[in-house]
Amino acid sequence: MEQFYILMLGALFVLAIVDLTVGVSNDAVNFLNSAVGSKAASLKTILIIASIGVAVGAIFSSGLMEVARKGIFNPGEFYFDEIMIIFMAVMITDILLLDLFNSLALPTSTTVSIVFELLGASVAISFIKIFKADHSISEIANYINGDKATEIIFGILLSVVIAFTVGAIVQWLARFIFSFHYQKRIKYVGGIFGGIAITSIVYFILIKGIKGVAVIPQSFMDFVDGNKSLIVLVCLVFFTVLSQVIVNYTKINLLKIIILIGTFGLALAFAGNDLVNFIGVPIAAYQSYEIWQGAYQATGVLPSEFAMGSLSGKVATPAYMLVIAGLIMVITLWLSKKARSVMYTEINLARSNEGSERFQPNYLSRLIVRSSVNANRFLKTLLPESIQEGIERRFSKPQEKRSSDSNNDPAFDMVRASVNLMVASILISVATSLKLPLSTTYVSFMVAMGSSLSDKAWGRESAVYRVAGVFNVIGGWFITAIVAFIAAALFATIIYFGKGVALVALLIIAALLLIRSFLAYRKSEKEKEELVKVDRTSLITINEIITDSSETISKVIRRTDKVYTDVVDNLGLQDLSKLKKSKKQLVKLEGEVDTLKSDIFYFIKSLDENSVAASKFYILTLDYLQDMVQSIGYIAKNSYSHVNNNHKNLKFNQIRDLKRIADKLAVLFERTKVDLDGSTFEDIGAIIEDQKELLDSVSGLIQKQIDRIRSTETSPKNTKLYFSLLLETKDLITATINLLTLFKDFHDDFKRIK
């Protein structure tokens, strides 16, 4: 019996290690996005500072892990075996849920996930106990603290609205004071701004960050609690004077100091306070086992008969566990690619510059943007023109210099990054002082979104996409709560009735899902590296245009060839699943070419003076590429639809003829790819002539099918599909010929000029 629970504890601590990695990957966005987005320092420096904060917060934490997380359930109403089931269900759910959000590169709240997982699992076990005892459902109140769950939900909703609103207001005021030419104005107002910002961050560290640090004497914490106003006043005066000295008499960038201190503070608070979300449950399970084992050895009480009333309260974590947890968190911070993906999702939503957007607009985002535009027009009618012009001057952005490497350009400036950290610190500190429930993830994210809005980062060109992105993230938060509750309840029920067999099965399934997620993520990252997408911000010369165009054409041709060959092969085999896969590949290709067309504006703006004439060449190139993609799109979609509707297969002769065309086209595409990749461009003329011959062959097949209809063909659907395939193949070859001819002429003209 004891061995079984020892195995459960082993599984729980393995799950805790995994949970630490997936949890840090998601929560890292809270303290990294402002520093990374503003390029306040190199990524290495930022990670070092954040790592120190995480290590200090984790290792020197008092390790007080609340068992009944914020009083979600009453441990005294459950027996030891039931408590262990609840904890196992919670950990399995937490890992899978957080890993899912990491894979989607969406930030969510580890606090909310653990709360609703505990709630879901305990509710499930409570109902089972109630039904088995034939009691009233109303007795669920004895098991679950419903008021606390309701308080958390409303606290989250309130924090979202307040964080967004306050972030927007403070950023508007900061921008009005500093404008976008803050390097000049910081000499006059930098002292006050630095004093307020650093004081708020230091206050945040004192109130929230070191609250659980064991090495801090309790007497010091009591002094802080009893003299908050005095501490704030002294810090404000001291840091204001210090900031003004730094601005006027040193070459140190004050805003960088604010950002790096804020990054350290948020990292410290995250590790010190959110550590419970990752190892609190396993620690509670370990203590539960120790309590039961002591009673079992003394009285022989069974796990199903031992009530866990003594579990209410707090659990002290051994120091070595905190050291291990801190080490795992720091390693994850440096190595996790998913952490970077989640971080860049928020940075991209907050960035000032234009570019490709990840999220698609929806009805709600369009409605809000349209309403905002109309409201702005109305406000302009109320304000005198002189005031409007003054505000406009403050918010006018300087002419951006083109960087040789756009990846090194900041997503937003240091004024906004400082505001993000300052406001988040203040809001979290105030909520902590008032003992209000909130999520650091939600506050940090919504402050960043509010500051982006008031900073005019969301222009008419991008607002509808950014607002849609915010709604996607917020929607994901509510999905976190719902899925966490349902999944934990389901897993707890399965383990309760299935016992050890069900537990082992769930652990195996969880391991397989994590492995599958890892492989799928690695594959998607590899595909992203192969995307037909290039930098449009640095100056581009004609040589670079030729190189860029040849690479783009080569990639599109390679992927077009693969889709065409797969469709013809799988159409003959009537393989619906593989035809569906070809459709998915096509959707990605269409998106990539569409992105290139969306970037035409930036491409033309990035041309140097001697290369402007190449704009027409590039536009026509993308047009022919789109023609190719549209043709292969019709071929893939019509073939899938034909098989999906269970129509008759094409006849052997038709499949054979299509296969011959596909083979010849594959050879020509491969020759084209080799020529373009090698940058020789010597074989293009011969390839064009061979493609014209292939075009004649397709025309011959069209005539052959016409003759076949007059004599033997009996299937209208068969005929429709076959003609569609031949005609679209003809258009595909024609677009390829036009594209290569255009490229050859442009290259030849460039050689003559050169």
DAPEPE-V695954 format. One line per field, one symbol per residue. ss: DSSP state (2 for helix, 1 for strand, 0 for the rest). psi: psi as a letter, one per 20 degrees, with the letter a starting at -180 (. if undefined). burial: I if it has 9 or more other C-alpha atoms within 8 Angstrom, else O. A space follows every 50 residues. Layout:
ss->???
psi->???
burial->???
This chain:
ss->02222222222222222222222222222222222222000022222222 22222222201001110022201022201222222222222222222222 22200000022222222222222222222222000022222221022222 22222222222222222222222222220002222222222222222222 22222222200010000222222222022222222222222222222220 00022222222222222222222222222222222222222222222220 00222010222001110022222222222222222022222222222222 00000000000022222222222222222222002222222222200000 00000222000002222222222222222222200000022222222222 22220000000022222222222222222222222222222222222222 22222222222222222222222222222000000000010222222222 22222222222222222222222002222222222222222222222202 22222210222222222222222222222222222222222222000000 02222222222222222222222222200000022222222222222222 22222222222000022222222222222222222222222222222222 2220
psi->ghhghghggghhhghggghgghghhhihhhihhggghilhrqhggghggh gggggghghjqikoopfnokkgrohiiqrghhghgghghgggggghghhg hghikpprphggghghggggghgghghggghhilrqhiihhhhpnhhggg ggghgggghggggggggggghggghhghailhhgihhhjhggghggghgh gggggggggjhjphipqhhghhgghilggggggggggghgggghggghjr jpoghgggghghggghgggghhhihhhgigghghgghggggggghghgik pqhjioqlhiipbqpppqhhhhgggggggggghhhohhghggghggghhi qhqraqqhqqqrgghggggghgghhghghhhhpqhggghgghhhjpqqop ppqiohiipqhrrhghggggggggggghgghghjlpprphggggghghhg hggijkhnahhighggghgghggghhghhggggggggggghggghghich ghgggggggggghgggggghghghhhhhhjqmprpjhqpprgghgggggh gggggggghgggggggggghghikngghhhhhgghggggghghhgghhjh ghghhiqrhijhiiggggghghghghgghhghghggghgggghhjkrqqq rghgggghhggggghgghhggggggghikgkhjgghggghhhghghgghh hghhhghhhighpioghggggghgggghgghggghgggghgggggggggh hgg.
burial->OOOOIOOIIOOIIOIIIIIIIIIIIIIIIIIIIIIIIIIIIOOOOIIOII IIIIIIIIIIIIIIIIIIIOOIIIIIIIIIOIIIIIIIIIIIIIIIIIII IIIOIIIIIIIIIIIIIIIIIIIIIIIOOIOOOOOOOOIIOOIIIOOIIO IIOOIIOOIIIOIIIIIIIIIIOIIIOIIIOIOOIIIOOIIIIIIIIIII IIIIIIIIIIOIIOOOOOOOIOOIOOOOOOIIOOIIIIIIIIIIIIIOOO OOOIIIOIIIIIIIIIIIIIIIIIIIIIIIIIIIIIIIIOOIOOIIOOOO OOIOOIIIIOIIOIIOIOOOOIIOIIIIIIOIIOOIOIIIIIIIIIIOII IIOOOOOOOOIOOOIIOOIOOOOOOOOOOIOOOOOOOIOOIOOIIOOOOO OOIOOIOOOOIIOIIIIIIIIIIIIIIIIOIIOOOOIIIIIIIIIIIIII IIIIIIIIOOOIIIIIIIIIIOIOOIIOOIIIIIIIIIIIIIIIIIOIIO OIIOOIIOOIOOIIOOIOOOIOOOOOOOOOOIOOOOIIIIIIOOIIIIII IIIIIIIIIIIOIIIIIIIIIIOOIIOIIIOIIOIIOOIIOIIIIIIOII OIIIOIIIOOIIOIIOIIIOIIOIIIIIIIIIIIIIIIIIOIIOOOIOII OOOIIOIIIOIIIIIIOIIIIIIOIIIOOOIOIIIOIIOIIIOIIOOIIO IIOOIOOIIOOOOOOOIIIOIIIIIIIIIIIIIIIIIIIIIIIIOIIOOO OOOO
